Amino acid sequence: MKPALTGIRIIDFTRALAGPYCTMLLADMGAEVVKIEMPGAGDDSRSWGPPFVGSESAFFLSINRNKKSIALDLKQEAGRDIALRLIGSADIVVEGSRPGVMKRLGLDYERVRTQQPALIYCSISAFGQTGPYSEKAGYDQVLQGYGGIMGLTGEPDGRPMKVGLAITDLTTAMFAVIGIVTALYHRKLSGRGQYIDTAMLDGQVSWLTYQAQRYWASGQIPARSGSGQGLIVPHQPVETADGFINIAVGNENLWQSFTEVLGLVLLKDDPRFATNPARVENRRALLDILEPIFKAQPSSHWLELFDTAGIPCGPIYTVDQVVADPQVRARDMVSQVSHPAYGAINMLGFPIKFSETPGRSPSAPPTLGEHTEEVLESLGITDGDIKRLRNARVIN
């Protein structure tokens, strides 16, 4: 059984996080991804450390498996000519420059679409290709503010809080994958490619979902609610005798079970807590009752008790605990690959499980320019021409 995107070639002009994560997911599904990097320096994220494994940053290693790297200087005309030849061999182009950069290089969609009507071309940017902010620079930190995520995250009386991962990049990457796979399906039906414009801000706004609808329905601006769920109670971390656990009492049947497990059946008849809207209204009063109870026993006691009763609960892991968890391991979400320079390294797994077209076995992220000769030879470029390009520093 072959991965679903076997035979699809992607030319990847992206760097940092959103674009590389997008193309890595597509590579995991079988696509051949040719990553274009600047000779000498490569992708910005190669230097984003410490920590490093040898000379490669852990950041770069985390999002560039299953790819080929070609070191190509796009500032030189010969480099741009090779890039056009690569695009001509491709099904998909993914780029992550500020709007206008690819046009100045002569590598934009309008330039190539006439010769390649079946090409799918995806741009990933901070604010999108249109609108008054289109040319603004933006990283995850900035976009979490623009998109409302930081305004919703943090303690009610505290400062706005950034989420612990670069979720604007990761969200945009996943939306780009959805767009690309949808465009491939459209191309299969029509024979035509298309242009895809994905923006980090758009992804964050789309994630507002019930918070935006809550504002429109009530006219009230949703406030920060710490680690709790603003619309369901109790649905949050709770402190135990030796740490914290999560509980999620998401419906009235679970509330009934919850009160019985805790021996607090009288709460079921208390009008302050009889329904979820009432519990939301009286959140503080309910937590004043529950908090000393949870602090009286260790986390293991409560997790066993709630698991037995079928009440959603769980530990709050640190990263080392996540990657050691038996469920994570059983789902092949941690694997080991052999890096050509540094030996065995751990990698995270592919999160989608297919019955007929499984994701490919991971290969190590490439060293800078590792596949330059292989890729150029696939275009019919001779050994003599490769030598001349190297001497001119068009390639590494």
ABEGO torsion letter per residue (X at the ends): XBBAABGBBBBBABBEAAAAAAAAAAAAAGBBBBBBBBBGAEBAAAABOOBBBEABBAAAAAAABGBBBBBBBAABAAAAAAAAAAAAABABBBBABBBGAAAAAGABAAAAAAABAABBBBBBBAAEABEAAAABBBBAAAAAAAAGAAAABEBAABBBBBBABBAAAAAAAAAAAAAAAAAAAAAAAAGBBBBBBBBAAAAAAAAAEAAAAAAAAAGBBBBBAEABBAABOBBBBBBBAAEBBBBBBABAAAAAAAAAAAGAAAAAABAAAABAAAAAAAAAAAAAAAAAAAAABBAAAAAAAAAAAGBBBEBBBBAAAAAABAAAAAAGABBBBBBAAAEBBBBBBBABBBAABBBBBBBBBBBBGAAAAAAAAAAGBBAAAAAAAAAAGABX
